[in-house]
Amino acid sequence: MIAAHRGSLLHFLDDPSKSSVDSIFEYYDDGLLVTENGLISDCGDAASLMPRLPSGTKLVQHANSLICPGFVDAHVHYPQLEVMASHGEELLDWLNRYTFPAEAKFANPEYAEVCAERFLDELLRVGTTTALVFGTVHPNSIDAFFRSCEKRNLRMISGKVMMDRNAPVGLTDSPESSYVDSKSLIESWHNKGRLRYAVTPRFAITSSPEQLNLAGLLLKEHPSVYLHTHLSENRSEVDSVRELFPGVKNYLDVYDQYDLLGQRSVFAHCIHLDNEEWSRLNTSGSAIAHCPNSNLFLGSGLFSMKAAVEHGVRVGIGSDIGGGCEFSILRTLADGYKVARLRGEDISPMQAFYLATLGGVRALDLEDRIGNFLIGKEADFLILDRGATPIIKHRLDMSKNLNEQLFAMMMLGDDRLVKETWIMGEKSHDRDANF
Ligand SMILES: [Zn+2]
């Protein structure tokens, strides 16, 4: 089945912070995105592409819209929906008071299944088509999540939490059981269709040296899986890590000692890093998930995007639900912009939309599959509505150029801006449909 989607069209070819403006993106005011059997088969100016469309192509008109690749959430916890917007604590208290009791419920497979469905509905509603996702310590939390993703044909990465200390009874595993359970989940799910597995120690505080050692062994035995954890989110957390691992150079060094760094390793937060940690993230090729909404909500601190750019470290944007209170990557980017301002830094509109799409995809090492509209990539894309609300319409009508439009979309947009979400060339969310 061949379909051609006509509307304004934007996608990125490279990183605006590194390349010259001309080569980083393609924008067509009247563009055409052609998909065939779930993949991109052409993309460009409608006037030149229309005459060469094969006969029988289904033409889909998207008036007053911007077509762009699906958004990427580089760090999110699917079991934490019910603790979103819980009041009044910093990270470590917040985990004990809200998060751990909520995660304990995932011992029940039926509960996990209901939550996975609700979570994915919400992701698609805000235009997130790929995410790197924490489960709970229970292997069935990952079975439930991946089953729901498989049903919807989504490209997702997830893994069971490894956590053998400093957490309540009922939410801990052991080094051996976490190794065996993770291995079995990797064998069941990694590279099954569009799914990939992430070895997921929660953070250094809740894993013993023995468990981190086995996490490293899992990566060695399965070189194409991911590593997903937290790093340097909160000052008390950093202090606790120093007490638990005396003799390490810094927080990142704990993970480094167990061979957990690399091209498919993603560290959430990275706020309180020293120079040596930044350099090591660069030399190891590891990536960061920047979660500004969560960092502001929990009072964790202000991430430096400038430092990440200067040290050449890949960055994706993460909602960090439920430490974050916003599913929308646009709303999260709006907070990212404010965090940058508070640090005397900047995030340009082009950089923001790059981070939401190709930048996030690069952080997740998936550029060979998704992230832009190059021929052969998987057709996960969004229809953004330029008339989503009266004020968005007014602001965009008043905009003088694409940069102004993108900035207004990022600062004013949310789920209402996302008119449709398409997965592998099929419509998976329609804002205006009566479900
Ligand atoms: Zn998190």
Boltz pocket constraint, residues with backbone or C-beta under 6 A from the ligand:
constraints:
  - pocket:
      binder: B
      contacts: [[A, 75], [A, 76], [A, 77], [A, 230], [A, 268], [A, 320], [A, 321], [A, 323]]
      max_distance: 6.0
